Amino acid sequence: MAPSLPNNPSLERFRRDARRLQRAVRDSDSEALALVSRLHPAGTPADPAAFALTAAQHVVAREVGFSSWLRLQAYLRTAEQLRRDPTVTVDDDPVARFLSLACLTYSQGDGPDRWAAADQILRANPELPARSLYAAAAVGDVDAVRRHLDNHPRGATEQGGPFGWTALFHLAASRVPQRDPVGTARLLIDAGADPNAGYLWLGLPTPFTVLTLCFGEGEAGPGRQPRHPVGDDLAAELIHRGADPNDAQTLYNRMFSRDDVHLRILLPAGLGRGDGGPWHRRLGEALETPDEMVQRQVDWARDHGFTKRLELLASYGFTTGRPASSPSPWRANPSEPPIASAGTPAGVRALAAAGGDLDADVGGHTMLHHAAWIGDVELVEALLECGANPDVRDAAHGATPLGWAEHGHAQATAETLRVRRRT
């Protein structure tokens, strides 16, 4: 199981946590004793007043998902080198400003407005690709990239720009118009660029790799964090040139919708098999194994009614997730209402025919909110056709599904809901 860490984790923070736990146990605090009983191999200490700091450190490490304090320390040392913060505000240098706005950062600011602002900077400063290898890569300018590499052959292996990314990473992360992204990627890889390049977002243990940025999407939805326009072709080229297909962040980002194109690229390339590649060697137990990554996909597909995804995974031999408590192989998570497992148009229609509640609360919103956010027109249409309420509001923001679609820049589902409102 992947560890659960705070943003920008530090060794000093966990040292403080261990000292606090030691003091609490020595004071016979009931919650602290229960934590130690659950997580320390020796169980509840016979003499709480003698509880050692090393024992507290072990419990602290286990609580966040590591097998020992030494393993947690090793991860934090590695993370310190690989951590990047693409959410920071950059200075007014045109190159840095352009790159920060042109690329997906997986921060709250992602979206079309940023890319439009980047395009304005580029129009006002058309010399940027000639000034910067990273800017040339971001616009997929093969000729400009070649000139940079002719002048500085090691450029393809170096990190730079406002976030300390490689040129190849900038190319995959960019969402401004590009001239020849696949040709540019080939040129960079020929010059030594690492197809497995990436970083740890705010020090968290699931790496964002070049593949991750090709496939795009995530919690902010495909309108704000879209796929690269030729991401499938780029991903295929990267895999052909050595990128490991066991990309945990891609699997997470793309699991919310029922589209399986990414899996149809990754599974034949070895997803779920092998040793996890260079990132697993760097991070060890902090990163799920390939098999665990795919088990999580089986769980999600089963709990959300993605039967075609289950069939696809099964065709590659992946049928086992967590133990099912129901005889049905496609069971829903029993803690959620039935609509949570009806994530397809067919599932919605079947639930409606059985008299199920299409407007049931799923984590503070409805399935129609979710479908609108992820831009699934067919799912929105099926929900509306079966009687889902388009005026229902979510618990956190008081917004309708149309409001979600508009905020998420999901233009197609927004228009579907507007048409329904007009009629």
C-alpha positions in Angstrom: 0.0 0.0 0.0 1.3 3.5 -0.8 2.3 5.6 2.1 0.1 8.5 3.3 2.3 11.6 3.7 1.7 15.3 4.1 2.8 17.8 1.4 6.6 18.5 1.6 7.3 15.9 4.3 10.4 16.5 6.4 12.5 14.4 8.8 12.3 17.1 11.5 8.5 17.0 11.4 8.5 13.3 12.0 11.1 13.6 14.7 8.8 16.0 16.5 5.9 13.6 16.1 8.0 10.8 17.6 9.0 12.9 20.6 5.3 13.9 21.2 4.2 10.2 20.9 6.9 9.2 23.4 5.8 11.8 25.9 2.1 10.9 25.5 2.8 7.1 26.0 4.9 7.9 29.1 1.9 9.9 30.4 -0.3 6.9 29.7 -2.5 8.7 27.2 -5.1 6.2 26.1 -5.0 7.2 22.4 -1.2 7.0 22.2 -1.3 3.6 23.9 -3.9 2.4 21.5 -1.8 3.6 18.5 1.3 1.8 19.9 -0.7 -1.4 20.5 -1.9 -1.3 16.9 1.3 -0.5 15.1 4.3 -1.7 17.2 5.3 -5.4 17.0 5.6 -5.6 20.7 2.1 -4.2 21.3 1.2 -2.1 24.4 4.4 -1.4 26.4 4.5 -3.2 29.8 6.0 -0.1 31.3 4.8 3.0 29.5 7.1 5.2 31.6 10.1 3.5 30.0 8.8 3.8 26.4 11.8 4.5 24.2 12.2 7.1 21.5 13.2 4.4 19.0 9.9 2.6 19.6 8.0 5.9 19.1 9.9 6.5 15.8 8.9 3.0 14.6 5.2 3.7 15.3 5.4 7.1 13.6 6.9 5.4 10.5 4.3 2.6 10.5 1.5 5.1 10.8 2.4 6.8 7.5 2.9 3.5 5.7 6.6 2.6 6.1 7.8 -0.6 7.6 10.5 1.1 9.8 12.0 4.4 10.8 15.0 3.7 8.7 12.9 3.2 5.6 11.1 6.5 6.3 14.4 8.3 6.7 15.7 6.8 3.4 12.6 7.9 1.6 12.8 11.5 2.9 16.5 11.7 1.8 15.5 10.6 -1.7 12.5 12.9 -1.8 14.6 15.9 -0.9 16.4 15.5 -4.1 13.4 14.7 -6.3 10.9 17.1 -4.8 9.5 19.9 -6.9 6.9 22.6 -6.2 5.2 23.7 -9.5 2.6 25.6 -7.5 5.0 28.5 -6.6 4.7 31.9 -8.2 7.6 32.6 -10.6 9.3 35.9 -11.4 8.6 38.2 -14.3 11.3 36.9 -16.6 9.4 36.2 -19.9 10.9 32.7 -20.3 10.1 31.6 -16.8 6.6 33.2 -16.9 5.8 31.5 -20.2 6.9 28.1 -19.1 5.0 28.3 -15.8 1.8 29.2 -17.6 2.2 26.9 -20.7 2.6 23.7 -18.7 0.3 21.6 -16.5 1.4 22.1 -12.9 -1.4 20.1 -11.2 -2.2 23.1 -9.1 -5.4 25.0 -8.7 -4.5 27.4 -11.4 -4.5 24.9 -14.3 -6.9 25.6 -17.1 -7.4 27.3 -20.5 -6.9 30.8 -19.0 -3.3 30.0 -18.1 -2.5 28.6 -21.6 -4.1 31.6 -23.2 -1.9 33.9 -21.1 1.2 31.8 -22.1 0.3 32.2 -25.7 0.0 36.0 -25.3 3.5 36.0 -23.8 4.9 34.0 -26.7 3.2 36.3 -29.2 4.8 39.3 -27.5 8.2 37.5 -27.2 8.5 35.3 -30.3 12.2 34.9 -29.7 11.6 32.7 -26.5 12.2 29.4 -28.3 15.5 30.7 -29.6 16.5 31.9 -26.1 15.6 28.7 -24.1 15.8 25.0 -24.9 12.9 24.5 -22.5 10.7 27.0 -24.3 11.7 25.4 -27.6 10.6 22.0 -26.3 7.4 23.5 -24.9 6.3 24.6 -28.3 7.6 21.5 -30.0 10.0 23.4 -32.3 12.4 20.7 -33.7 14.7 23.1 -35.4 15.1 25.4 -32.4 15.7 22.4 -30.1 18.3 21.1 -32.6 20.1 24.4 -32.6 20.2 24.4 -28.8 21.6 20.9 -28.6 24.2 21.7 -31.3 25.4 24.5 -29.0 25.0 22.6 -25.8 24.8 18.8 -26.3 24.2 18.0 -22.6 21.1 20.1 -22.6 18.7 17.2 -23.1 19.8 15.6 -19.8 19.8 18.8 -17.7 17.0 20.2 -15.6 15.9 23.9 -15.7 13.1 26.3 -16.2 11.1 27.6 -13.2 10.4 24.2 -11.8 13.6 22.3 -12.5 12.2 20.0 -15.2 14.0 18.5 -18.2 13.2 19.7 -21.7 11.4 16.4 -22.5 9.2 16.9 -19.4 8.3 20.5 -20.5 7.3 19.1 -23.9 4.9 16.6 -22.4 3.6 19.1 -19.8 2.9 21.9 -22.3 -0.6 22.6 -23.4 0.1 25.5 -25.8 0.1 24.7 -29.5 3.1 22.7 -30.6 4.7 22.3 -34.1 6.0 18.7 -34.0 5.9 17.3 -30.4 6.7 13.7 -31.4 9.6 14.7 -33.6 10.9 16.9 -30.9 10.6 14.1 -28.3 12.6 11.8 -30.6 15.3 14.4 -31.0 15.6 14.9 -27.3 15.7 11.2 -26.5 18.3 10.6 -29.2 20.4 13.3 -27.4 20.1 11.4 -24.1 16.8 12.6 -22.6 15.5 10.2 -20.0 12.0 8.9 -21.0 11.4 8.0 -17.3 12.2 11.6 -16.2 9.9 13.0 -13.5 9.7 14.5 -10.0 7.9 14.1 -6.7 5.1 16.7 -6.5 5.6 18.5 -3.2 7.6 15.5 -2.0 4.8 13.0 -2.2 5.7 9.4 -3.2 3.9 8.9 -6.4 6.1 10.3 -9.2 4.8 12.6 -11.9 6.6 11.3 -15.0 6.8 12.3 -18.7 4.2 9.6 -19.3 2.0 11.1 -16.6 1.9 14.4 -18.4 1.3 12.8 -21.8 -1.9 11.1 -20.5 -3.0 14.1 -18.4 -6.3 14.4 -16.5 -6.7 14.1 -12.7 -8.9 15.4 -9.9 -9.4 18.8 -11.5 -11.0 17.1 -14.5 -10.1 16.9 -18.2 -11.2 20.5 -18.9 -8.5 21.9 -16.5 -5.9 19.1 -16.8 -6.4 17.7 -20.3 -4.5 15.0 -22.1 -1.6 16.1 -24.3 -3.1 16.7 -27.8 -1.0 13.8 -29.2 -0.4 12.2 -25.8 -1.1 8.7 -27.0 1.5 8.9 -29.8 4.0 10.5 -27.4 3.4 7.8 -24.8 3.9 5.1 -27.4 7.2 6.6 -28.5 8.3 7.0 -24.9 7.5 3.4 -24.1 9.3 2.3 -27.2 12.3 4.2 -26.0 12.3 2.7 -22.5 9.6 4.4 -20.4 8.3 2.0 -17.8 4.5 1.5 -18.2 4.0 1.1 -14.5 3.0 4.7 -14.0 1.0 5.0 -10.8 0.1 8.7 -11.2 -1.3 8.1 -14.7 -3.5 5.2 -13.4 -4.8 7.5 -10.7 -5.4 10.5 -12.9 -7.2 8.5 -15.6 -9.3 6.2 -13.4 -12.2 8.6 -12.8 -13.7 8.3 -16.2 -14.6 5.2 -18.1 -12.3 5.8 -21.0 -9.6 3.0 -21.2 -7.3 4.3 -24.0 -4.4 4.7 -21.6 -4.8 1.1 -20.4 -4.8 -0.2 -24.0 -1.4 1.4 -24.4 0.1 0.5 -21.0 -1.2 -3.1 -20.6 0.5 -4.5 -23.8 3.7 -2.7 -22.8 3.8 -4.5 -19.5 1.7 -2.6 -17.0 1.3 -4.7 -13.8 4.5 -6.7 -14.5 8.2 -6.4 -14.0 10.1 -4.7 -11.1 8.6 -1.2 -11.4 11.5 0.3 -13.3 13.8 3.1 -12.1 11.2 4.8 -10.0 10.6 1.7 -7.9 14.3 1.3 -7.5 14.6 4.9 -6.2 11.6 4.9 -3.9 11.3 1.2 -2.7 8.3 0.5 -0.6 7.1 4.1 -0.8 5.8 3.2 -4.3 3.3 0.5 -4.9 4.5 -2.5 -6.8 3.2 -3.0 -10.4 0.8 -5.7 -9.2 -0.6 -3.4 -6.4 -1.1 -0.6 -8.9 -3.3 -2.8 -11.1 -5.1 -4.3 -8.1 -6.2 -0.8 -7.2 -7.6 -0.4 -10.8 -9.5 -3.6 -10.4 -11.0 -2.3 -7.1 -12.0 1.0 -8.7 -13.5 -0.5 -11.8 -15.5 -3.0 -9.8 -16.8 -0.4 -7.3 -17.9 2.0 -10.0 -19.4 -0.3 -12.5 -16.8 0.0 -15.2 -17.4 -3.5 -16.6 -15.5 -2.9 -19.8 -12.4 -1.9 -17.8 -12.8 -5.0 -15.7 -13.0 -7.1 -18.8 -9.9 -5.4 -20.3 -7.9 -6.0 -17.1 -9.1 -9.6 -16.9 -8.0 -10.2 -20.5 -4.4 -9.5 -19.2 -4.9 -11.7 -16.2 -5.8 -9.1 -13.6 -8.9 -10.1 -11.8 -7.9 -9.8 -8.1 -8.3 -6.6 -6.0 -9.2 -6.5 -2.4 -11.4 -9.4 -1.1 -15.0 -9.0 -2.2 -17.7 -9.3 0.5 -20.4 -10.1 -2.1 -20.8 -13.0 -4.6 -21.1 -10.5 -7.4 -17.7 -9.9 -9.1 -18.9 -6.3 -10.0 -20.0 -5.4 -6.5 -20.3 -1.8 -5.4 -18.5 -0.4 -2.3 -21.1 -1.1 0.4 -20.4 2.2 2.1 -21.7 4.1 -0.9 -25.2 4.3 -2.4 -25.9 2.1 -5.5 -25.6 5.0 -7.9 -21.8 5.1 -7.1 -21.4 1.8 -8.9 -23.5 2.9 -11.9 -20.7 4.8 -13.7 -21.8 4.0 -17.2 -24.9 4.9 -19.2 -26.0 1.2 -19.1 -25.5 1.1 -15.3 -27.6 4.3 -14.9 -30.5 2.9 -16.9 -30.4 -0.4 -15.1 -30.5 1.3 -11.7 -33.3 3.6 -12.8 -35.3 0.6 -14.0 -34.9 -1.0 -10.6 -36.1 2.2 -8.9 -32.8 3.3 -7.6 -32.1 6.9 -6.5 -30.2 8.7 -9.2 -29.7 11.8 -7.0 -28.2 10.1 -4.0 -25.4 11.9 -2.3 -21.9 10.5 -3.2 -19.3 12.3 -1.1 -21.2 15.6 -1.1 -22.4 15.6 -4.7 -24.4 13.5 -7.2 -23.5 11.3 -10.1 -24.7 14.1 -12.4 -22.2 16.5 -10.8 -19.5 14.0 -11.4 -20.5 13.2 -15.0 -20.7 16.9 -15.8 -17.2 17.6 -14.3 -15.5 14.8 -16.2 -17.1 15.8 -19.5 -19.0 12.5 -20.0 -21.8 13.6 -22.3 -23.3 10.1 -22.7 -23.4 9.6 -18.9 -25.0 13.1 -18.4 -27.6 12.3 -21.1 -28.4 8.9 -19.6 -28.9 10.5 -16.1 -31.1 13.2 -17.5 -33.1 10.8 -19.6 -33.8 8.6 -16.5 -34.9 11.5 -14.3 -31.8 12.9 -12.5 -32.4 16.4 -11.1 -30.3 18.9 -13.1 -30.9 21.6 -10.4 -29.6 19.6 -7.5 -26.8 21.4 -5.6 -23.6 20.0 -4.0 -22.9 20.1 -0.3 -19.7 22.1 -0.4 -20.4 24.9 -2.8 -24.1 24.9 -3.4 -23.4 24.5 -7.2 -25.5 22.7 -9.8 -24.1 20.1 -12.2 -24.0 22.9 -14.8 -21.9 25.0 -12.4 -19.5 22.1 -12.1 -19.2 21.7 -15.8 -18.6 25.4 -16.3 -16.0 25.6 -13.5 -14.2 22.6 -14.9 -14.2 23.9 -18.5 -16.2 20.8 -19.6 -17.8 22.6 -22.5 -19.6 19.6 -24.0 -21.4 18.6 -20.8 -22.1 22.2 -20.0 -23.8 22.7 -23.3 -25.8 19.5 -22.8 -27.1 20.8 -19.5 -27.8 24.2 -20.9 -30.0 22.6 -23.7 -31.8 20.6 -21.1 -32.5 23.8 -19.1 -33.8 25.6 -22.2 -36.2 22.8 -23.0 
